[in-house]
Amino acid sequence: MRAALLLLALLALVPLAACGKKGPPSPPGPPNEIIYPRTYPTR
């Protein structure tokens, strides 16, 4: 029973691990309203 619950939890969490924003980070907001442009670290 415990192994089945662990397997079910892993199967539910694996698809969520792939979620995330693609591409390099960018400052929030419209490009014409960015006051302080800077490069953001990728880590």
mmCIF file of the N, C-alpha and C atoms, coordinates in Angstrom:
data_MODEL
# 
_entry.id   MODEL 
# 
loop_
_atom_site.group_PDB 
_atom_site.id 
_atom_site.type_symbol 
_atom_site.label_atom_id 
_atom_site.label_alt_id 
_atom_site.label_comp_id 
_atom_site.label_asym_id 
_atom_site.label_entity_id 
_atom_site.label_seq_id 
_atom_site.pdbx_PDB_ins_code 
_atom_site.Cartn_x 
_atom_site.Cartn_y 
_atom_site.Cartn_z 
_atom_site.occupancy 
_atom_site.B_iso_or_equiv 
_atom_site.pdbx_formal_charge 
_atom_site.auth_seq_id 
_atom_site.auth_comp_id 
_atom_site.auth_asym_id 
_atom_site.auth_atom_id 
_atom_site.pdbx_PDB_model_num 
ATOM 1   N N  . MET A 1 1  ? 0.831  -1.206 0.000   1.00 0.00 ? 1  MET A N  1 
ATOM 2   C CA . MET A 1 1  ? 0.000  0.000  0.000   1.00 0.00 ? 1  MET A CA 1 
ATOM 3   C C  . MET A 1 1  ? 0.867  1.258  0.000   1.00 0.00 ? 1  MET A C  1 
ATOM 4   N N  . ARG A 1 2  ? 1.899  1.255  0.843   1.00 0.00 ? 2  ARG A N  1 
ATOM 5   C CA . ARG A 1 2  ? 2.772  2.428  0.933   1.00 0.00 ? 2  ARG A CA 1 
ATOM 6   C C  . ARG A 1 2  ? 3.531  2.658  -0.382  1.00 0.00 ? 2  ARG A C  1 
ATOM 7   N N  . ALA A 1 3  ? 3.963  1.558  -1.017  1.00 0.00 ? 3  ALA A N  1 
ATOM 8   C CA . ALA A 1 3  ? 4.678  1.663  -2.288  1.00 0.00 ? 3  ALA A CA 1 
ATOM 9   C C  . ALA A 1 3  ? 3.762  2.221  -3.377  1.00 0.00 ? 3  ALA A C  1 
ATOM 10  N N  . ALA A 1 4  ? 2.494  1.841  -3.334  1.00 0.00 ? 4  ALA A N  1 
ATOM 11  C CA . ALA A 1 4  ? 1.543  2.338  -4.329  1.00 0.00 ? 4  ALA A CA 1 
ATOM 12  C C  . ALA A 1 4  ? 1.324  3.841  -4.169  1.00 0.00 ? 4  ALA A C  1 
ATOM 13  N N  . LEU A 1 5  ? 1.249  4.311  -2.933  1.00 0.00 ? 5  LEU A N  1 
ATOM 14  C CA . LEU A 1 5  ? 1.087  5.741  -2.698  1.00 0.00 ? 5  LEU A CA 1 
ATOM 15  C C  . LEU A 1 5  ? 2.321  6.522  -3.151  1.00 0.00 ? 5  LEU A C  1 
ATOM 16  N N  . LEU A 1 6  ? 3.507  5.964  -2.893  1.00 0.00 ? 6  LEU A N  1 
ATOM 17  C CA . LEU A 1 6  ? 4.741  6.615  -3.328  1.00 0.00 ? 6  LEU A CA 1 
ATOM 18  C C  . LEU A 1 6  ? 4.802  6.681  -4.849  1.00 0.00 ? 6  LEU A C  1 
ATOM 19  N N  . LEU A 1 7  ? 4.443  5.604  -5.505  1.00 0.00 ? 7  LEU A N  1 
ATOM 20  C CA . LEU A 1 7  ? 4.432  5.577  -6.962  1.00 0.00 ? 7  LEU A CA 1 
ATOM 21  C C  . LEU A 1 7  ? 3.425  6.580  -7.519  1.00 0.00 ? 7  LEU A C  1 
ATOM 22  N N  . LEU A 1 8  ? 2.274  6.655  -6.912  1.00 0.00 ? 8  LEU A N  1 
ATOM 23  C CA . LEU A 1 8  ? 1.259  7.606  -7.361  1.00 0.00 ? 8  LEU A CA 1 
ATOM 24  C C  . LEU A 1 8  ? 1.744  9.048  -7.182  1.00 0.00 ? 8  LEU A C  1 
ATOM 25  N N  . ALA A 1 9  ? 2.399  9.328  -6.070  1.00 0.00 ? 9  ALA A N  1 
ATOM 26  C CA . ALA A 1 9  ? 2.928  10.672 -5.833  1.00 0.00 ? 9  ALA A CA 1 
ATOM 27  C C  . ALA A 1 9  ? 4.002  11.011 -6.849  1.00 0.00 ? 9  ALA A C  1 
ATOM 28  N N  . LEU A 1 10 ? 4.880  10.066 -7.156  1.00 0.00 ? 10 LEU A N  1 
ATOM 29  C CA . LEU A 1 10 ? 5.919  10.321 -8.156  1.00 0.00 ? 10 LEU A CA 1 
ATOM 30  C C  . LEU A 1 10 ? 5.322  10.563 -9.535  1.00 0.00 ? 10 LEU A C  1 
ATOM 31  N N  . LEU A 1 11 ? 4.322  9.778  -9.890  1.00 0.00 ? 11 LEU A N  1 
ATOM 32  C CA . LEU A 1 11 ? 3.691  9.957  -11.200 1.00 0.00 ? 11 LEU A CA 1 
ATOM 33  C C  . LEU A 1 11 ? 2.967  11.300 -11.294 1.00 0.00 ? 11 LEU A C  1 
ATOM 34  N N  . ALA A 1 12 ? 2.488  11.813 -10.179 1.00 0.00 ? 12 ALA A N  1 
ATOM 35  C CA . ALA A 1 12 ? 1.792  13.100 -10.189 1.00 0.00 ? 12 ALA A CA 1 
ATOM 36  C C  . ALA A 1 12 ? 2.786  14.262 -10.235 1.00 0.00 ? 12 ALA A C  1 
ATOM 37  N N  . LEU A 1 13 ? 3.975  14.084 -9.640  1.00 0.00 ? 13 LEU A N  1 
ATOM 38  C CA . LEU A 1 13 ? 4.932  15.181 -9.551  1.00 0.00 ? 13 LEU A CA 1 
ATOM 39  C C  . LEU A 1 13 ? 5.882  15.277 -10.737 1.00 0.00 ? 13 LEU A C  1 
ATOM 40  N N  . VAL A 1 14 ? 6.119  14.203 -11.438 1.00 0.00 ? 14 VAL A N  1 
ATOM 41  C CA . VAL A 1 14 ? 7.064  14.228 -12.552 1.00 0.00 ? 14 VAL A CA 1 
ATOM 42  C C  . VAL A 1 14 ? 6.644  15.211 -13.644 1.00 0.00 ? 14 VAL A C  1 
ATOM 43  N N  . PRO A 1 15 ? 5.388  15.260 -14.075 1.00 0.00 ? 15 PRO A N  1 
ATOM 44  C CA . PRO A 1 15 ? 5.019  16.253 -15.095 1.00 0.00 ? 15 PRO A CA 1 
ATOM 45  C C  . PRO A 1 15 ? 5.194  17.691 -14.617 1.00 0.00 ? 15 PRO A C  1 
ATOM 46  N N  . LEU A 1 16 ? 5.028  17.920 -13.316 1.00 0.00 ? 16 LEU A N  1 
ATOM 47  C CA . LEU A 1 16 ? 5.193  19.276 -12.807 1.00 0.00 ? 16 LEU A CA 1 
ATOM 48  C C  . LEU A 1 16 ? 6.651  19.718 -12.793 1.00 0.00 ? 16 LEU A C  1 
ATOM 49  N N  . ALA A 1 17 ? 7.561  18.775 -12.772 1.00 0.00 ? 17 ALA A N  1 
ATOM 50  C CA . ALA A 1 17 ? 8.987  19.116 -12.753 1.00 0.00 ? 17 ALA A CA 1 
ATOM 51  C C  . ALA A 1 17 ? 9.407  19.771 -14.065 1.00 0.00 ? 17 ALA A C  1 
ATOM 52  N N  . ALA A 1 18 ? 8.678  19.532 -15.129 1.00 0.00 ? 18 ALA A N  1 
ATOM 53  C CA . ALA A 1 18 ? 9.026  20.107 -16.425 1.00 0.00 ? 18 ALA A CA 1 
ATOM 54  C C  . ALA A 1 18 ? 8.457  21.509 -16.613 1.00 0.00 ? 18 ALA A C  1 
ATOM 55  N N  . CYS A 1 19 ? 7.621  21.971 -15.697 1.00 0.00 ? 19 CYS A N  1 
ATOM 56  C CA . CYS A 1 19 ? 7.033  23.300 -15.825 1.00 0.00 ? 19 CYS A CA 1 
ATOM 57  C C  . CYS A 1 19 ? 8.089  24.371 -15.585 1.00 0.00 ? 19 CYS A C  1 
ATOM 58  N N  . GLY A 1 20 ? 7.906  25.492 -16.217 1.00 0.00 ? 20 GLY A N  1 
ATOM 59  C CA . GLY A 1 20 ? 8.828  26.591 -16.018 1.00 0.00 ? 20 GLY A CA 1 
ATOM 60  C C  . GLY A 1 20 ? 8.879  27.475 -17.248 1.00 0.00 ? 20 GLY A C  1 
ATOM 61  N N  . LYS A 1 21 ? 9.460  28.632 -17.074 1.00 0.00 ? 21 LYS A N  1 
ATOM 62  C CA . LYS A 1 21 ? 9.565  29.578 -18.168 1.00 0.00 ? 21 LYS A CA 1 
ATOM 63  C C  . LYS A 1 21 ? 10.721 29.193 -19.074 1.00 0.00 ? 21 LYS A C  1 
ATOM 64  N N  . LYS A 1 22 ? 10.499 29.252 -20.341 1.00 0.00 ? 22 LYS A N  1 
ATOM 65  C CA . LYS A 1 22 ? 11.536 28.931 -21.315 1.00 0.00 ? 22 LYS A CA 1 
ATOM 66  C C  . LYS A 1 22 ? 12.289 30.200 -21.698 1.00 0.00 ? 22 LYS A C  1 
ATOM 67  N N  . GLY A 1 23 ? 13.544 30.037 -22.021 1.00 0.00 ? 23 GLY A N  1 
ATOM 68  C CA . GLY A 1 23 ? 14.351 31.152 -22.497 1.00 0.00 ? 23 GLY A CA 1 
ATOM 69  C C  . GLY A 1 23 ? 15.046 31.899 -21.375 1.00 0.00 ? 23 GLY A C  1 
ATOM 70  N N  . PRO A 1 24 ? 15.840 32.888 -21.730 1.00 0.00 ? 24 PRO A N  1 
ATOM 71  C CA . PRO A 1 24 ? 16.593 33.647 -20.738 1.00 0.00 ? 24 PRO A CA 1 
ATOM 72  C C  . PRO A 1 24 ? 15.672 34.539 -19.901 1.00 0.00 ? 24 PRO A C  1 
ATOM 73  N N  . PRO A 1 25 ? 16.059 34.854 -18.676 1.00 0.00 ? 25 PRO A N  1 
ATOM 74  C CA . PRO A 1 25 ? 15.228 35.724 -17.845 1.00 0.00 ? 25 PRO A CA 1 
ATOM 75  C C  . PRO A 1 25 ? 15.176 37.144 -18.395 1.00 0.00 ? 25 PRO A C  1 
ATOM 76  N N  . SER A 1 26 ? 14.061 37.808 -18.167 1.00 0.00 ? 26 SER A N  1 
ATOM 77  C CA . SER A 1 26 ? 13.895 39.182 -18.641 1.00 0.00 ? 26 SER A CA 1 
ATOM 78  C C  . SER A 1 26 ? 13.163 39.981 -17.571 1.00 0.00 ? 26 SER A C  1 
ATOM 79  N N  . PRO A 1 27 ? 13.375 41.305 -17.536 1.00 0.00 ? 27 PRO A N  1 
ATOM 80  C CA . PRO A 1 27 ? 12.694 42.119 -16.527 1.00 0.00 ? 27 PRO A CA 1 
ATOM 81  C C  . PRO A 1 27 ? 11.181 42.130 -16.771 1.00 0.00 ? 27 PRO A C  1 
ATOM 82  N N  . PRO A 1 28 ? 10.393 42.253 -15.699 1.00 0.00 ? 28 PRO A N  1 
ATOM 83  C CA . PRO A 1 28 ? 8.943  42.246 -15.850 1.00 0.00 ? 28 PRO A CA 1 
ATOM 84  C C  . PRO A 1 28 ? 8.416  43.542 -16.450 1.00 0.00 ? 28 PRO A C  1 
ATOM 85  N N  . GLY A 1 29 ? 7.280  43.458 -17.089 1.00 0.00 ? 29 GLY A N  1 
ATOM 86  C CA . GLY A 1 29 ? 6.617  44.641 -17.628 1.00 0.00 ? 29 GLY A CA 1 
ATOM 87  C C  . GLY A 1 29 ? 6.827  44.812 -19.115 1.00 0.00 ? 29 GLY A C  1 
ATOM 88  N N  . PRO A 1 30 ? 6.113  45.776 -19.686 1.00 0.00 ? 30 PRO A N  1 
ATOM 89  C CA . PRO A 1 30 ? 6.270  46.055 -21.113 1.00 0.00 ? 30 PRO A CA 1 
ATOM 90  C C  . PRO A 1 30 ? 7.667  46.624 -21.389 1.00 0.00 ? 30 PRO A C  1 
ATOM 91  N N  . PRO A 1 31 ? 8.238  46.311 -22.539 1.00 0.00 ? 31 PRO A N  1 
ATOM 92  C CA . PRO A 1 31 ? 9.595  46.780 -22.850 1.00 0.00 ? 31 PRO A CA 1 
ATOM 93  C C  . PRO A 1 31 ? 9.745  48.305 -22.841 1.00 0.00 ? 31 PRO A C  1 
ATOM 94  N N  . ASN A 1 32 ? 8.690  49.034 -23.184 1.00 0.00 ? 32 ASN A N  1 
ATOM 95  C CA . ASN A 1 32 ? 8.825  50.497 -23.227 1.00 0.00 ? 32 ASN A CA 1 
ATOM 96  C C  . ASN A 1 32 ? 8.731  51.137 -21.836 1.00 0.00 ? 32 ASN A C  1 
ATOM 97  N N  . GLU A 1 33 ? 8.405  50.379 -20.801 1.00 0.00 ? 33 GLU A N  1 
ATOM 98  C CA . GLU A 1 33 ? 8.307  50.921 -19.448 1.00 0.00 ? 33 GLU A CA 1 
ATOM 99  C C  . GLU A 1 33 ? 9.421  50.439 -18.515 1.00 0.00 ? 33 GLU A C  1 
ATOM 100 N N  . ILE A 1 34 ? 10.422 49.764 -19.060 1.00 0.00 ? 34 ILE A N  1 
ATOM 101 C CA . ILE A 1 34 ? 11.547 49.300 -18.244 1.00 0.00 ? 34 ILE A CA 1 
ATOM 102 C C  . ILE A 1 34 ? 12.490 50.475 -18.021 1.00 0.00 ? 34 ILE A C  1 
ATOM 103 N N  . ILE A 1 35 ? 12.600 50.901 -16.762 1.00 0.00 ? 35 ILE A N  1 
ATOM 104 C CA . ILE A 1 35 ? 13.387 52.088 -16.439 1.00 0.00 ? 35 ILE A CA 1 
ATOM 105 C C  . ILE A 1 35 ? 14.860 51.747 -16.264 1.00 0.00 ? 35 ILE A C  1 
ATOM 106 N N  . TYR A 1 36 ? 15.133 50.654 -15.586 1.00 0.00 ? 36 TYR A N  1 
ATOM 107 C CA . TYR A 1 36 ? 16.505 50.271 -15.301 1.00 0.00 ? 36 TYR A CA 1 
ATOM 108 C C  . TYR A 1 36 ? 16.823 48.946 -15.981 1.00 0.00 ? 36 TYR A C  1 
ATOM 109 N N  . PRO A 1 37 ? 17.187 48.971 -17.267 1.00 0.00 ? 37 PRO A N  1 
ATOM 110 C CA . PRO A 1 37 ? 17.508 47.697 -17.923 1.00 0.00 ? 37 PRO A CA 1 
ATOM 111 C C  . PRO A 1 37 ? 18.800 47.123 -17.360 1.00 0.00 ? 37 PRO A C  1 
ATOM 112 N N  . ARG A 1 38 ? 18.815 45.848 -17.156 1.00 0.00 ? 38 ARG A N  1 
ATOM 113 C CA . ARG A 1 38 ? 20.020 45.163 -16.656 1.00 0.00 ? 38 ARG A CA 1 
ATOM 114 C C  . ARG A 1 38 ? 19.981 43.716 -17.119 1.00 0.00 ? 38 ARG A C  1 
ATOM 115 N N  . THR A 1 39 ? 21.126 43.068 -17.014 1.00 0.00 ? 39 THR A N  1 
ATOM 116 C CA . THR A 1 39 ? 21.150 41.645 -17.339 1.00 0.00 ? 39 THR A CA 1 
ATOM 117 C C  . THR A 1 39 ? 20.866 40.861 -16.059 1.00 0.00 ? 39 THR A C  1 
ATOM 118 N N  . TYR A 1 40 ? 20.098 39.832 -16.180 1.00 0.00 ? 40 TYR A N  1 
ATOM 119 C CA . TYR A 1 40 ? 19.714 39.017 -15.042 1.00 0.00 ? 40 TYR A CA 1 
ATOM 120 C C  . TYR A 1 40 ? 20.510 37.715 -15.070 1.00 0.00 ? 40 TYR A C  1 
ATOM 121 N N  . PRO A 1 41 ? 20.921 37.218 -13.914 1.00 0.00 ? 41 PRO A N  1 
ATOM 122 C CA . PRO A 1 41 ? 21.683 35.963 -13.904 1.00 0.00 ? 41 PRO A CA 1 
ATOM 123 C C  . PRO A 1 41 ? 20.802 34.777 -14.320 1.00 0.00 ? 41 PRO A C  1 
ATOM 124 N N  . THR A 1 42 ? 21.407 33.825 -14.955 1.00 0.00 ? 42 THR A N  1 
ATOM 125 C CA . THR A 1 42 ? 20.636 32.669 -15.426 1.00 0.00 ? 42 THR A CA 1 
ATOM 126 C C  . THR A 1 42 ? 20.535 31.595 -14.366 1.00 0.00 ? 42 THR A C  1 
ATOM 127 N N  . ARG A 1 43 ? 21.218 31.747 -13.248 1.00 0.00 ? 43 ARG A N  1 
ATOM 128 C CA . ARG A 1 43 ? 21.154 30.754 -12.189 1.00 0.00 ? 43 ARG A CA 1 
ATOM 129 C C  . ARG A 1 43 ? 20.077 31.018 -11.222 1.00 0.00 ? 43 ARG A C  1 
# 
